[in-house]
Structures are given as structure tokens and as C-alpha cells.
Amino acid sequence: MPAQISDEMLDEWAIVGTRDQLAGKLAERCSDIFSTVLLDLAPGLRRDEAWLAETVATLQRA
């Protein structure tokens, strides 16, 4: 698939970034579209309660 999907295409369809960029990028792209977001996260991210709390707080402020 990497040969078929360019980085530009991926950036158009997905939110791409580090875990610390997730909330900001999600809010930037989706705040005018969605009022609710389901965070289906990898187990390692779910266990990081401090990061999860900050991410949710950032999204709630958006």
C-alpha cells in the first residue's frame, strides 16, 4: 500500500502526528464538524492517565 498512497493523500484522510500533537490536530481539523469524538486508543496510551487527561481537556476546550 505505501506505493499506492502518498504522504499527501494520507495527510488528507488521516490525522498524522505524534501523540502530543493528537489533541491539537484533531481539534484543528474537526472542531467545526464533530461535537463528539471517540478515542479508540492503543492500550499503552490508555494506561498513560496524565496524557489521556490532558488530551481530553484540550479537546473539551476546543
ROBALUM-621040 format. One record per residue: x, y, z of N, C-alpha, C in turn. Coordinates in steps of 0.05 Angstrom, whole numbers, plus 32768, in hexadecimal, padded with zeros to 4 digits. Each point is the difference from the previous one (the first is absolute). Layout:
DRENMAR    n.u    n.v    n.w   ca.u   ca.v   ca.w    c.u    c.v    c.w
DRENMAR      X      Y      Z      X      Y      Z      X      Y      Z
...
//
This chain:
DRENMAR    n.u    n.v    n.w   ca.u   ca.v   ca.w    c.u    c.v    c.w
DRENMAR   8010   7FE8   8000   7FF0   8018   8000   8011   801A   8000
DRENMAR   8017   8000   800D   800F   8019   8000   8006   800B   7FE4
DRENMAR   8003   7FEE   7FED   8005   8009   7FE5   7FE8   800C   7FF3
DRENMAR   7FE8   7FFA   800B   7FE7   800A   7FF4   7FF6   801A   800E
DRENMAR   8007   8004   8019   7FF6   8017   800F   8017   8012   8007
DRENMAR   7FFF   8018   7FF6   8015   8014   8005   7FFD   800C   801C
DRENMAR   8014   800D   8009   7FFF   800E   801A   7FEA   8016   7FFF
DRENMAR   7FFE   800D   7FE9   7FEB   8015   7FFD   7FE4   7FF4   8002
DRENMAR   7FFC   7FE9   7FF4   7FE6   7FF3   8002   7FFA   7FF8   801D
DRENMAR   8014   7FF5   800E   7FFC   7FF8   801B   7FF9   8018   8012
DRENMAR   800E   8016   7FFC   7FFA   8018   800F   7FE4   800B   7FFB
DRENMAR   7FF6   7FFB   7FE8   7FE4   8009   7FFA   7FEB   7FEF   800E
DRENMAR   8006   7FE6   8002   7FEC   7FED   800B   8003   7FFB   801E
DRENMAR   8017   8004   800B   8005   7FF8   801C   800D   8017   800F
DRENMAR   7FFF   7FFF   801A   800E   8013   8011   801A   7FF2   8007
DRENMAR   8016   800C   7FF6   801A   7FF4   8003   8011   8011   8012
DRENMAR   800C   7FF4   8014   8012   800F   8012   8008   7FEF   8018
DRENMAR   800E   800C   8012   8009   7FF2   8018   7FE8   8001   8014
DRENMAR   8003   7FF0   8015   7FEA   8000   8014   7FFC   801B   800C
DRENMAR   8015   8010   8003   7FFD   801A   800C   7FF3   8014   7FED
DRENMAR   7FFF   7FFA   7FE7   7FF3   8011   7FEC   7FE3   7FF8   7FFB
DRENMAR   7FF7   7FE9   800A   7FE6   7FF5   7FFA   7FE9   8014   8006
DRENMAR   7FFE   8009   8019   7FEA   8011   8007   7FFF   801A   7FF0
DRENMAR   8016   800D   7FFC   8001   8018   7FF0   7FF8   7FFC   7FE3
DRENMAR   800A   7FEB   7FF4   7FFA   7FFA   7FE4   7FE3   7FF8   7FFD
DRENMAR   7FF6   7FF0   8013   7FE5   7FF7   7FFF   7FED   8018   8003
DRENMAR   8005   8011   8013   7FF0   8018   8004   8001   8012   7FE8
DRENMAR   8017   8004   7FF5   8003   8011   7FE9   7FF0   7FF6   7FE8
DRENMAR   8001   7FE7   7FFB   7FF2   7FF5   7FE9   7FE3   7FFB   8004
DRENMAR   7FF7   7FFA   8018   7FE5   7FF5   8004   7FEE   8011   8011
DRENMAR   8009   8015   800E   7FEF   800E   8013   7FE8   800C   7FF3
DRENMAR   8000   8008   7FE7   7FE9   800B   7FF3   7FEE   7FEB   7FF3
DRENMAR   8009   7FE6   8002   7FF1   7FEB   7FF3   7FF2   7FEE   8014
DRENMAR   800F   7FF8   8015   7FF6   7FED   8014   7FFD   800D   801B
DRENMAR   7FEB   7FF7   800E   7FFD   8008   801C   8009   7FEB   8014
DRENMAR   8004   7FE7   7FF6   8007   7FEA   8010   8017   7FF0   7FF2
DRENMAR   8013   7FF7   800F   8016   7FF0   7FF5   8004   7FE7   8011
DRENMAR   8003   7FEA   7FF4   8007   7FE7   800E   801D   7FFB   7FFD
DRENMAR   800F   7FFF   8016   801C   7FFA   7FFF   8004   7FE2   8004
DRENMAR   8004   7FF2   7FEB   8006   7FE4   8001   801E   7FFD   7FFE
DRENMAR   800C   7FFF   8018   801D   8003   8002   800E   7FE5   8005
DRENMAR   8019   7FFF   7FF8   8010   7FE8   8006   8003   7FFD   801E
DRENMAR   8002   7FE7   800A   8002   7FFC   801D   8015   8011   800E
DRENMAR   8017   8003   7FF4   8015   8010   800D   7FF7   801D   8005
DRENMAR   7FF1   800C   7FED   7FF7   801B   8003   7FEA   8001   8015
DRENMAR   7FEF   7FEC   8001   7FEA   8000   8014   800B   7FFE   801D
DRENMAR   8017   7FF3   8003   800C   7FFE   801B   800E   8019   8009
DRENMAR   8006   8012   7FEE   800D   8019   8007   7FEB   8014   8008
DRENMAR   7FF8   7FFF   801A   7FE9   8010   8009   8005   801E   7FFE
DRENMAR   8018   8009   8005   8006   801C   7FFF   7FFD   800A   7FE3
DRENMAR   800B   7FF2   7FED   7FFE   8008   7FE4   7FE2   7FFF   7FF8
DRENMAR   7FF2   7FEB   8007   7FE4   7FFE   7FF9   7FF0   8017   800B
DRENMAR   8004   8007   8019   7FF1   8016   800C   8006   801A   7FF2
DRENMAR   8019   8005   7FFA   8008   8019   7FF1   7FF3   8000   7FE4
DRENMAR   8001   7FEA   7FF3   7FF4   7FFE   7FE5   7FE2   8006   8000
DRENMAR   7FF2   7FF3   8013   7FE3   8005   8002   7FFB   801D   8008
DRENMAR   800F   800B   8012   7FFC   801C   8008   8004   8013   7FE8
DRENMAR   8014   7FFB   7FF0   8006   8010   7FE9   7FE9   7FFE   7FEC
DRENMAR   7FF5   7FE8   7FFC   7FEA   7FFD   7FED   7FE7   800D   800B
DRENMAR   7FFB   8000   801A   7FE8   800C   800B   8001   801E   7FFE
DRENMAR   8018   800C   8000   8003   801D   7FFD   7FFD   8009   7FE3
DRENMAR   8002   7FEE   7FED   7FFF   8007   7FE4   7FE4   8007   7FF7
//
